[in-house]
Amino acid sequence: MVSLQSNRVERLQFGSNPTRNMQLLLSKLEGSTIVPRPDKYYTFIYKAKTPNIRYDQHPLVQCGSVSKTGFKAYNVHWGQVRQYSWNEVLSNLYELNEEEFTSLTNVPLARFRTT
């Protein structure tokens, strides 16, 4: 378990490119997991499988419920709860503390794609 006491993202120099921002962010985060815990904050890389659906490739979420098939989480980029299936999560999930999560809500991370 990684210590999430300090803000690991406050000194990062983010730009306007969501892909570069996500690469920078993930290069500085430790404490990845495979299964999220309810009420915790995470970011990860995702690729939806449902045809003709718009999705966020770089979710910034607060986890809700976890099931055998995936998990539901509030995605701040969408402003609503979304369903994430395990097979479509392309990276580990990186846990964030509340201060980091709040800091990242103002960073261009969202990368909306269509399958």
Backbone as CSV, one residue per row, in Angstrom:
resi,resn,N_x,N_y,N_z,CA_x,CA_y,CA_z,C_x,C_y,C_z
1,MET,0.843,-1.181,0.000,0.000,0.000,0.000,0.884,1.238,0.000
2,VAL,0.598,2.128,-0.896,1.402,3.337,-1.035,0.824,4.432,-0.147
3,SER,1.671,5.272,0.372,1.215,6.401,1.172,0.610,7.448,0.247
4,LEU,-0.599,7.840,0.557,-1.274,8.833,-0.277,-1.446,10.147,0.487
5,GLN,-0.494,10.437,1.378,-0.591,11.622,2.217,-0.228,12.904,1.484
6,SER,0.739,12.856,0.579,1.176,14.061,-0.111,0.546,14.135,-1.499
7,ASN,0.533,15.326,-2.053,-0.007,15.540,-3.391,1.111,15.302,-4.403
8,ARG,1.067,14.161,-5.076,2.106,13.771,-6.030,1.964,14.463,-7.371
9,VAL,0.894,15.203,-7.587,0.646,15.789,-8.909,0.735,17.306,-8.943
10,GLU,0.845,17.949,-7.791,0.777,19.408,-7.751,1.908,20.107,-8.503
11,ARG,3.070,19.482,-8.617,4.216,20.126,-9.281,4.385,19.706,-10.742
12,LEU,3.527,18.846,-11.220,3.637,18.412,-12.615,3.226,19.544,-13.548
13,GLN,3.932,19.657,-14.663,3.673,20.714,-15.638,2.801,20.164,-16.770
14,PHE,1.494,20.266,-16.600,0.557,19.763,-17.598,0.353,20.797,-18.696
15,GLY,0.118,20.295,-19.908,-0.174,21.156,-21.045,-1.618,20.972,-21.478
16,SER,-1.868,21.167,-22.763,-3.231,21.070,-23.289,-3.526,19.725,-23.948
17,ASN,-2.507,18.862,-24.107,-2.682,17.581,-24.790,-3.033,16.482,-23.782
18,PRO,-4.262,15.939,-23.834,-4.684,14.921,-22.868,-3.813,13.661,-22.867
19,THR,-3.321,13.247,-24.032,-2.489,12.043,-24.096,-1.159,12.274,-23.394
20,ARG,-0.532,13.394,-23.663,0.742,13.709,-22.986,0.535,13.903,-21.493
21,ASN,-0.557,14.549,-21.134,-0.851,14.757,-19.715,-1.018,13.429,-18.989
22,MET,-1.711,12.491,-19.612,-1.922,11.191,-18.981,-0.608,10.428,-18.877
23,GLN,0.226,10.486,-19.894,1.537,9.823,-19.847,2.381,10.394,-18.707
24,LEU,2.394,11.703,-18.573,3.140,12.354,-17.495,2.593,11.929,-16.138
25,LEU,1.289,11.961,-16.007,0.656,11.585,-14.747,0.987,10.151,-14.358
26,LEU,0.788,9.210,-15.268,1.025,7.803,-14.939,2.499,7.522,-14.662
27,SER,3.402,8.307,-15.255,4.835,8.104,-15.000,5.212,8.513,-13.581
28,LYS,4.402,9.327,-12.944,4.702,9.815,-11.598,3.912,9.104,-10.504
29,LEU,2.897,8.342,-10.880,2.068,7.680,-9.878,2.586,6.288,-9.570
30,GLU,2.514,5.928,-8.328,2.784,4.574,-7.861,1.537,4.123,-7.146
31,GLY,1.547,2.890,-6.706,0.390,2.425,-5.949,-0.744,1.981,-6.821
32,SER,-0.425,1.245,-7.870,-1.471,0.759,-8.760,-2.114,-0.486,-8.184
33,THR,-3.328,-0.737,-8.628,-4.081,-1.898,-8.196,-4.849,-2.434,-9.384
34,ILE,-5.416,-3.600,-9.222,-6.228,-4.177,-10.287,-7.715,-4.021,-9.974
35,VAL,-8.065,-4.140,-8.707,-9.468,-4.027,-8.287,-9.619,-2.783,-7.416
36,PRO,-10.489,-1.864,-7.816,-10.686,-0.645,-7.031,-11.530,-0.910,-5.783
37,ARG,-11.454,0.010,-4.841,-12.265,-0.066,-3.628,-13.304,1.043,-3.657
38,PRO,-14.528,0.742,-3.247,-15.581,1.762,-3.245,-15.164,3.012,-2.470
39,ASP,-15.593,4.146,-2.985,-15.354,5.471,-2.410,-13.917,5.959,-2.529
40,LYS,-13.053,5.237,-3.241,-11.681,5.671,-3.476,-11.592,6.296,-4.862
41,TYR,-10.550,7.103,-5.085,-10.352,7.814,-6.342,-9.290,7.123,-7.188
42,TYR,-9.514,7.103,-8.521,-8.608,6.405,-9.432,-8.535,7.092,-10.786
43,THR,-7.468,6.785,-11.496,-7.355,7.090,-12.918,-6.739,5.863,-13.589
44,PHE,-7.001,5.703,-14.884,-6.528,4.530,-15.623,-6.769,4.765,-17.106
45,ILE,-6.332,3.821,-17.925,-6.569,3.887,-19.368,-7.615,2.839,-19.720
46,TYR,-8.580,3.242,-20.543,-9.734,2.395,-20.840,-10.043,2.420,-22.325
47,LYS,-10.549,1.301,-22.831,-11.019,1.240,-24.218,-12.322,0.455,-24.238
48,ALA,-13.413,1.140,-24.499,-14.731,0.510,-24.515,-14.849,-0.477,-25.670
49,LYS,-15.706,-1.487,-25.490,-15.893,-2.493,-26.535,-17.253,-2.388,-27.225
50,THR,-18.215,-1.741,-26.590,-19.548,-1.622,-27.167,-19.472,-0.820,-28.465
51,PRO,-19.996,-1.355,-29.566,-19.930,-0.641,-30.851,-20.665,0.702,-30.807
52,ASN,-20.088,1.672,-31.479,-20.681,3.001,-31.650,-20.990,3.700,-30.332
53,ILE,-20.128,3.533,-29.358,-20.317,4.212,-28.080,-19.202,5.229,-27.886
54,ARG,-19.541,6.345,-27.310,-18.549,7.369,-26.974,-18.076,7.097,-25.550
55,TYR,-16.773,7.128,-25.350,-16.221,6.828,-24.028,-15.019,7.711,-23.746
56,ASP,-14.605,7.732,-22.497,-13.455,8.498,-22.039,-12.287,7.531,-21.871
57,GLN,-11.242,7.706,-22.658,-10.100,6.801,-22.607,-9.242,7.021,-21.355
58,HIS,-9.363,8.185,-20.726,-8.576,8.518,-19.535,-9.498,8.887,-18.370
59,PRO,-10.253,7.944,-17.851,-11.202,8.278,-16.788,-10.525,8.783,-15.513
60,LEU,-11.191,9.697,-14.860,-10.842,10.187,-13.530,-12.093,9.957,-12.703
61,VAL,-12.035,8.975,-11.803,-13.270,8.470,-11.200,-13.206,8.350,-9.683
62,GLN,-14.420,8.315,-9.103,-14.602,7.879,-7.725,-15.378,6.577,-7.821
63,CYS,-14.782,5.506,-7.316,-15.371,4.174,-7.444,-16.658,4.061,-6.633
64,GLY,-17.629,3.398,-7.242,-18.884,3.087,-6.569,-18.898,1.625,-6.201
65,SER,-19.623,0.831,-6.967,-19.736,-0.603,-6.671,-18.820,-1.423,-7.571
66,VAL,-18.398,-2.584,-7.042,-17.520,-3.499,-7.767,-18.243,-4.829,-7.916
67,SER,-18.150,-5.435,-9.121,-18.801,-6.721,-9.366,-17.843,-7.660,-10.094
68,LYS,-18.317,-8.846,-10.422,-17.503,-9.815,-11.164,-17.146,-9.314,-12.559
69,THR,-18.029,-8.535,-13.170,-17.816,-8.091,-14.543,-17.099,-6.755,-14.666
70,GLY,-17.014,-5.998,-13.571,-16.369,-4.692,-13.622,-16.740,-3.841,-12.428
71,PHE,-16.848,-2.550,-12.671,-17.210,-1.648,-11.578,-17.922,-0.421,-12.136
72,LYS,-18.699,0.208,-11.283,-19.348,1.465,-11.613,-18.622,2.555,-10.857
73,ALA,-18.460,3.701,-11.519,-17.742,4.800,-10.900,-18.251,6.128,-11.455
74,TYR,-18.189,7.142,-10.617,-18.528,8.494,-11.041,-17.325,9.068,-11.793
75,ASN,-17.504,9.365,-13.076,-16.451,9.931,-13.915,-16.652,11.440,-13.958
76,VAL,-15.672,12.199,-13.455,-15.815,13.655,-13.410,-15.818,14.289,-14.795
77,HIS,-15.227,13.633,-15.787,-15.238,14.178,-17.145,-16.634,14.108,-17.767
78,TRP,-17.401,13.100,-17.414,-18.771,12.951,-17.904,-19.767,13.625,-16.966
79,GLY,-19.417,13.704,-15.676,-20.354,14.232,-14.682,-21.453,13.243,-14.361
80,GLN,-21.136,11.962,-14.498,-22.138,10.919,-14.211,-21.456,9.584,-13.948
81,VAL,-22.240,8.635,-13.456,-21.740,7.289,-13.195,-21.646,6.531,-14.510
82,ARG,-20.534,5.836,-14.679,-20.301,5.017,-15.873,-19.945,3.601,-15.445
83,GLN,-20.170,2.659,-16.340,-19.837,1.249,-16.105,-18.526,0.928,-16.803
84,TYR,-17.600,0.284,-16.083,-16.307,-0.118,-16.635,-16.162,-1.624,-16.497
85,SER,-15.896,-2.315,-17.607,-15.732,-3.768,-17.556,-14.246,-4.095,-17.464
86,TRP,-13.928,-5.163,-16.737,-12.537,-5.531,-16.462,-11.695,-5.691,-17.724
87,ASN,-12.225,-6.366,-18.725,-11.438,-6.656,-19.933,-11.058,-5.417,-20.733
88,GLU,-11.737,-4.318,-20.515,-11.464,-3.100,-21.277,-10.557,-2.119,-20.528
89,VAL,-10.209,-2.430,-19.289,-9.262,-1.607,-18.542,-7.861,-1.979,-19.042
90,LEU,-7.184,-1.054,-19.714,-5.912,-1.342,-20.380,-4.691,-1.146,-19.487
91,SER,-4.860,-0.520,-18.362,-3.749,-0.304,-17.431,-4.207,-0.731,-16.041
92,ASN,-3.306,-0.699,-15.091,-3.733,-0.833,-13.710,-4.522,0.407,-13.339
93,LEU,-5.167,0.363,-12.196,-5.862,1.532,-11.680,-4.928,2.208,-10.691
94,TYR,-4.778,3.521,-10.810,-3.880,4.267,-9.958,-4.692,5.047,-8.947
95,GLU,-4.520,4.689,-7.675,-5.281,5.342,-6.614,-4.738,6.740,-6.365
96,LEU,-5.654,7.668,-6.155,-5.336,9.065,-5.878,-5.921,9.440,-4.527
97,ASN,-5.266,10.342,-3.818,-5.905,10.844,-2.611,-6.863,11.971,-3.007
98,GLU,-7.635,12.449,-2.070,-8.668,13.447,-2.385,-8.069,14.743,-2.932
99,GLU,-6.938,15.170,-2.390,-6.288,16.397,-2.864,-5.803,16.243,-4.304
100,GLU,-5.226,15.095,-4.629,-4.766,14.831,-6.001,-5.949,14.785,-6.952
101,PHE,-6.986,14.095,-6.545,-8.195,13.988,-7.365,-8.747,15.380,-7.669
102,THR,-8.859,16.204,-6.644,-9.375,17.565,-6.828,-8.473,18.367,-7.753
103,SER,-7.155,18.254,-7.582,-6.206,18.965,-8.455,-6.377,18.551,-9.911
104,LEU,-6.598,17.274,-10.135,-6.680,16.751,-11.509,-7.994,17.080,-12.212
105,THR,-9.011,17.495,-11.476,-10.278,17.829,-12.132,-10.127,19.022,-13.069
106,ASN,-9.085,19.828,-12.879,-8.848,21.000,-13.728,-7.785,20.773,-14.793
107,VAL,-7.280,19.541,-14.898,-6.238,19.209,-15.875,-6.880,18.567,-17.104
108,PRO,-6.501,18.980,-18.316,-7.036,18.337,-19.523,-6.542,16.884,-19.630
109,LEU,-7.324,15.957,-19.108,-7.015,14.528,-19.185,-8.010,13.776,-20.053
110,ALA,-9.248,14.246,-20.085,-10.309,13.538,-20.802,-9.927,13.356,-22.274
111,ARG,-10.079,12.121,-22.739,-9.852,11.832,-24.163,-11.060,11.040,-24.638
112,PHE,-12.014,11.753,-25.189,-13.245,11.131,-25.654,-13.033,10.488,-27.001
113,ARG,-13.429,9.237,-27.096,-13.266,8.439,-28.315,-14.604,7.776,-28.638
114,THR,-14.717,7.265,-29.854,-15.903,6.496,-30.270,-15.408,5.152,-30.808
115,THR,-16.075,4.080,-30.366,-15.679,2.740,-30.818,-16.169,2.491,-32.218
